[in-house]
Amino acid sequence: MKRFLGCLILASVAGSAARASDDRWIHVRVDDADGGRGHVDIQVPVGMVSSLLPVLKRARCHGSIHLDAKRADLAELRGYWNAVRTAKDGEYVTVRDEDSDVRISKSGGYLRLTVDGKGDGGRVRMKIPLPLVDAALVGGDTIDLEAIGKALANAPAGELLTVDGVDSHVRIWIDAEPAAAREDGR
């Protein structure tokens, strides 16, 4: 799972080099939720990112992620996505149980996923541009990280993901400038 997340983050950053003249920044920030000293802050200008593409091969991502047919049927997933992509905007899934509330919707050119865990369950907010989902689901039995990167290069500025978990806070976003240095020097 860590390798998958690492490859996905690198692909998101590296593939966006398709717009070399782009002066936007891609940010990934992870902080310990319990006040610990753990902190990751990645902010990379899109124009500089092309140098990260070779890292994908060294990270054994090889430009794509293979899905185990036992765990995920990519063809079936593509079928579901095609139905959602061509449908009207709206809230498609709402699940409320004793552990969490989950909502999946499509609106304003975004697929949105909201999870509110009850108790210490954490919180997830995903706002994914529809072309980014399209790019993730092209191809045969793999997910093409380069296609995701190219779609990300055309994604509008703003939040892509926030996760407020029990152990950490994660935020991924795109904007026009680097984040200011943190006051605590980290």
Buried (B, 14 or more C-beta within 10 A) or exposed (E): EEEEEBBBBBBBBBBBBBBEEBEBBBBBBBBEBEEEEEBEBBBBBBBEBBEBBEBBEEEEBEBBBEBEEEEEBBEEBBEEBEEBBEEEEEEBEEEEEEEBBBBBBBEEEBBBBBBBBEEEBBBBBBBBBBBBBBBBBEEEEBBBBBBBBBBBBBBEEEEBBBBBBEEBBBBBBBBEEEEEEEEEEE
